[in-house]
Amino acid sequence: MNHYDLIIRKGTVVLQDECRQIDIGIRDGKIAALGENLKYSEQTPVYDAENLTIMPGMIDAHVHFNEPALGHWEGFATGSASLAAGGCTTYIDMPLNGVPPTVRLSALELKLDAAAGQSYVDYALWGGLVPGNIGQLEELAKAGVIGFKAFMSCPGGEGEDIFAEVDDVTLFEGMKEIARLGLVLALHAESEEIVAKLGAEAVQAGKRSALDFIATRPIAAEVEAVNRALGYAEQTGCKLHFVHISSAEAVQVITEAKVKGLDVTVETCPHYLVLTDEDVARLGPVAKCAPPVRTAEDQARLWRELAAGRFDIIASDHSPSPKHMKQGDFFAAWGGISGAQSSLELMIDEGHLRRDIPLPELARMLAIEPAKRFGLYPRKGEIALGADADLAIIDLATGYTLQESDLHYRHKQSPYVGKTFNCSVKATFLRGTKVYDRSVGVGADTDGAWLRHNAAIGGGLDG
């Protein structure tokens, strides 16, 4: 009889191509067996998952936890607790909101110090591409960043040590260097020339509403930036990942580039699939982001692209701030949505239960593809033999209405407060250990590990 540290029995397990009721045997944090009626000793702990659905833990490739220095916005402890409560077992933290931003080795070391012993789930880190730091990219790659992030429009911020948008020369030369290093460049694709001009005109005309803001960041600005970046990628051979794409028009351009053979992936976020511009006008700055949430018609086109399999990754773009920064004048308010805790439930509720998107297809975008794209696969991303036992236990029959008190964020705000979900995350397991249980909350142990990308040997993971 095989020895297991834990048996999860009779759950409906979401595999790559099907959902099956089987048992999962876990040993040393790994999936050691999958099958019906696994044999185990009387001393083996058992989690009864009958009538529950088991998905691979979400890999959220796009979060902002604001450390070092801005942990009072959201730090690794509260941010990772929120993710654990949402069925996420791995995240990749963005480089721009900490002080200093992660654009050189010394800043990466500060971020690692801030994260050490503070995360409830596993994590990797992005480095940044900004004007003047191309010579720093190799050091960051060798130190273990998963890839690099750049902005084609101004991300905002104050002070001397900010994360600035790239000019075309920096973008082109940076792509050449990132291609040499064999990593991925993640891009915020909006034309700064377009959005800056339209924004200035709106302010000068006294236009300050949510809908006025949305009008200053049109789909044309996204499509222009995507086309420009794809042209540079074709010339440099750089692998691209477009973050938080908000329009079907941009998805179609990226799909055409894939057909031509470019190594490019595309991400969207739940807020583009769940909220509309009318919701933003109703909710106010708590729903402000860039690119902005768009019309119901735009959203319907996004869902059609998703149903056709044209999105690679779904990520939260969790970008929190203190509450006072999400109040008052819409143009001046902080642009970022707190949504990481709700991503998996939103996609199951809106995608599977309401629109019949198959669970294996959702698992592909939420777990398998981010794992493959960023060097975490096969250790992460799939319920398979030998993989880490990272699991989200979902109750598809028990819903709830989200309250502020349910949130684990440092600042308990979200555009989804008051929304009724028709499913719920019942438990989350990280490497075979339960880190969240809906009845008791997040566990006491912060055992999340840094997943260091080993660029020095051409890929793979340490950690």
Order of alpha helices (4+ residues) and beta strands (2+ residues): beta-beta-beta-beta-beta-beta-alpha-beta-alpha-beta-beta-alpha-beta-alpha-beta-alpha-alpha-alpha-beta-alpha-beta-alpha-alpha-alpha-beta-alpha-alpha-alpha-beta-beta-beta-beta-beta-beta-beta-beta
